[in-house]
Amino acid sequence: MKNEKKEIKYFSMFTGVGGFELGFERANNLSKTERDEQRGNEKDSSNTKQIRLATKQFTCVGFSEIDKYANELLKQKFPTVKNYGDATKINPRELSNFDMLCGGFPCQAFSIAGKRRGFQDTRGTLFFEIARILETKRPKIILLENVKGLLNHEKGKTFSVIIQTLSELGYDVQWMVLNSKFFGVPQNRERVFIIGNLRGESQPEILPFRCYGQETIPELQVIKDSEYDTDRLYGTKGIARTIRANAGGKGAKTGLYMNTIQEAVGSRQGSSASFKKSVETIYNETMKIRRLTPIECERLQGFPDNWTEGFSDTQRYKMIGNAVTVNVVEAIAKRLKKCQEKR
């Protein structure tokens, strides 16, 4: 059929709490019933199944995640999707075929000695696990996310090896730093996104996003006093423990460093000389200073309220901090979708 939309099956690595999955799901533009069926939360019927197959674009065929709490959440939200667990133990030949590999991987140094060897230089890192799966499965599309610091990590050597490796594996690569504040959330969060296309197979024009100078920053809906623990107040300087998360492997760190736009959120950054010791705080109606609640953090990342409910605040902050901003993934997915519809 001329208007039939091509389905893109994807494999998700370092999945966390499903930021990529939610972004793709929103790009599918499904009804709530269809979303529940896709996740496996409701029994499918023949009628709705036909509607879903005619409209959805992205389908997750597997996860790779080892964090205990993230895995519990994934099992709740996406019960029918298989979790392959530890990326280092995956046998690529046992994976279902897929069209796209996605994930946010930790920024780690490579053991580079003398002349760069590309793929071989990546051994011992989690990026190597991505590369070895790409080498075997050869999906048409790659979508990777990392902290902006990846570009200058080890004086640029790390990023250079990543790009060289992807090229050796047969991918033409685009990359761009995207800021969450341009995608409908009040958070100044810069991340580098890498999009690769299997050479000779597909060339979707996804990047660049011409979003700069077009800020559309919504106001953060803060939680009222009755909805959070009023005993959790900060000192007058607004200094407290950073909401930080461990990305896993080699001590690589990421986190929800919410250097949010003050005018949008009514917040101020703790007056610490060290960025890692600073934290975003907001004023409540009585002008007391408090930290952002887990629900507010979910909103800053584009997640539905209470997406991480059922876990301790410590784990919720960690999981949200590790996540990709859902709105950014949704925007990229919509561009991928348009490219597929043109083919």
N, C-alpha and C positions, 0 to 999 in steps of 0.2 A: 504494500500500500504506500502511496506517495507520502502521506502524512504520518506514517508510522514512525514512532520515536525509538531510536536505538537505545537499548539498555546497556549501561556501563556497569560491569561487575568489578568490584574493587576489593582489595585485601588491605586491611588496616594494621599498621605496625606501631607499637608503643601507644596503644589506643587510649590509655587513660580512662576518662569518664565519658568518652564518646563525642568530643567536640567536632571531629570530622564527620561523624555519622549524623549528628543533628544538622550540620550545615548541608550535607547532601540531601538529607530527608526534606528539609525546607525547600531546597531547589526542586525537588520532585513535585512540590505543590499538591500534596495529597490531602484528602480529608482526614479528620481525626480517626475515623473508622479504618480507613486504609492504612494510616500510619500504625495503628495498633496491630493490624493484621500483618503488616510487614515486619514488625518487631516480634510477632508471635504472641502478642498479648491477648488476642481474641481469636476465636475459632473462625476460620475462613468459610465463606459461602461461595457457591459458583458464580453468582451474579457480581458480588463485589470483587471477586478475584479477577473477572474479566475486565472490570473497570480499572483495577490496579495495574494489570499487565499492559493496558493500553496507554496509561499515563505516566507511570514511574520511569525514571531515567537511571537512577543509581541503586545498586543492590550490593550490600556487603556480603561477601562469601566467607569471611573469616577475620578473627582478631589475633593479635599477638600482644599479650599483656601479662606481667607477672606480679604486679602489686596486689596484695591480698584484698585490700578494700576496694580498689578500682574494679577488680574482678567480681566482687560481690555485686557492685552496682551494675556492671555490664550484664551480669546474669539476670538481674531484675529487669533491666530496660530492654535488653535484646536477647531473650531466652533461647531463640532458635539459631543464633549465630554461634558457630564453633569457635572457641578460644584455643589457639594452638600454644599458648603459654610462652615459655622462654624462647626468645628469638634465636638464641645461640644453638638451640636443640631442634630447630625446625628442619625437616627434610623437604626441600622445595618440591621434590618430585611427588610428594604426598599431598600437596596443596591442589585444590580445585583450580581450574583455569580462571584467570581474571584479566580484565582489560586495563586496570589501573592499580598502582600501589601507592598508598599514601601513609603519612606519619610524621610526627614531630620527634626527631631523634636528638639525643644529647650531644652537646658540643664537646668533642674530645680531641686531644692532640694525637697526631699520628707519629709513629716511630720512623722518621725519615732520615736515612743515612746516605749521604752522597747524592747521586743522581736519582731523581724521583721516578718511582716505578708505578705510580697510579694505583691500580687495584691492589697490588701487593702491599703497598704502603698502608692500606687501611686495615690490615689484619690486627686483631686484638681490640677493635672498636666496634660499637654497635652499628656504625655506618657500614662496616664490612658485612654485617648480617643482611642489610638491605641490598648491598651490591651482589652478594652471592645468590640471593633469591631472584634478583633481576637477571642475572646471568643465565639462570635455568628457565625461568618462566617467561621472560621477555614480554612483559605487558606493554601495551602501546603508549601508556601515559604514566608519568610519575608526578606526584605532588608531595613535596616535602616542606617542612616548616622548621625554623630554628631561630634562635635569638639573633638580634642584629650583630652582636659581637662576633658571630661566626666569621664575618667578613674580614675582621682584623685579627682573628685568633692566630697565635703563633706567627704574627706579622704577615698574615694573609696566606700562609702555607697550607693551613687546614682546608680553607675554602678552595684553593687552587687544586689540591689533590682530589677533592670531592668532584669538582667540575671535570677534571681530567679523567677520573674514573668513570663517570657517567658517559663521557664521550667515548672512551674505550669500549664500553658496553653497548655502544650503538645508539646513544641518545643525543639529540640536539636539545640544548638546554637554554631556558630563559630564567632569569631571576629578578626579583624586585623586593625592596623593603616596603612593606605595607603597614600603615599605622591604623590601629583599631578605631581611633577617634574619627576617621573618615568613613566608617561603616556603621554608624548609628548607635555606638556605645560611648559613654563619656569617660573614656580611658585613653591616656596617651601611652600606647603599647606598640612598640615597633618590633616587627619580626620579618625575617627574610623568608620569602617563599620561592622555592625552586620548582619549576615545571619542566619536565623532560618529555620529549616525544620520540618514539622509536623511529629512527631514521628510515625514510622511505615508506612509512606506514601512515602517519598522520601529522599534520602541521596546524593544529588549532592556534589561532591568534588570540591568546589569553592575555598576555601582558603587552604593553604596560597598562596599568589602571591610571587614568587621568583624573585623579581625585583631589590632588592638592589644590588648595585655594577654594575648595567647595565643601568646607566643613559643615556638617549637619549634626550637631551634637545635642542629643536630648538631655533633659534634666534627669538626674538619677532620682528614682523614687525611693526615698530613704524610709527605713523602718521606724515607726513611731515608738515612743518610750515604752509603751505597754507590750511591745513585741520583741524587746531585747533585754538583756541582763543589764540593768542600770548600775549594778555594782562594778561593771567592767569599764572604769573610767581611766583616762590617761592623765598624766600630770599636765601642768599648764604649758609645758614646752612641747607637748604632743609626741614625746619620744616613747617608743615601745618596741617590743620584739617584732621584727619584720615578718610579714606573712610570707614565708619562704618554703620552697618545696624541693625535694631531691629528685632530679630527673632520672636517676639510676645510672650506675656504671661509672667507674673512675672518678667518683666524687663530683661529677658534673652537676651544676646547680642551675635551676631556673626558679621562677616564682611569680607571684602576682604582685610585682612592684608597681603599685597603683599610683603612679605619678600623674594623677587625674587632673584634668583642667579645672582650676579653682572656680572659675566663673560658672562652670556647669554643675559642679557638685557641691560647692560651698565647703571646700575642704582646704586643709593646709598640710604641707609636708613637715614631718618632725624635723626640728632644727638640729640635725646631726651632720657632722662633717663627712661621715661615711654613708654612701648611698645604701649599703646593705643594712645599715642600722636605722634607716628612716622608714616611716610608715605613714600611710594616708589616714588621717582622722577627719571626722566631720563633727559639726556642732549640732546638738539637738536644740529643741525649742527653748530650753532654759540656759542655753549657751554653755552647757557642759561639753567637754570633749570626750568622744568615745571612738572606738575603732569601728570599721565597717563590719556589718554582720555577714554571716555566710550567704544569706539571701541577696544582700546588696552586692557581694562579690560575684555571685552567679549572674546578676543583672549586668555587671560590668563586663562579663565575658560572653554575654548573649545567651546564657542558659535560662531555661524556664525556672521560675521560683521553686525552691525545694527539690531541685534535680538531685542534689546530694544528700537529701534528708535521710535520717536513720543512722548517720555516722557521727562521731564526735566532732566538735568544732575544729579540733586540731587536724583531723583527717579531711574534713571538708575544705579547710583553707589550703591544705596541701594539694588535694585533687584539683581544686579550681585553679590554683596557681600554676599547676603543670599543664593545664588545658590550653588548647588553641582557641582563639576567639571565634565563636560559632558564626557570627555575621560575616567575617572575612571569608571563611570557607564557603558559605552560602553564595557570596558574590562571585567567587572563582568558579564554583560549580555551575552557576547560571550561565557563565560564559562558555564553559565546556559544553553545556547543554545546547546552546545556540549553535556552536560549531558542529555538533553532531547532527543537528537538524538541517544544516546546510548541505551535508554530505549526501 
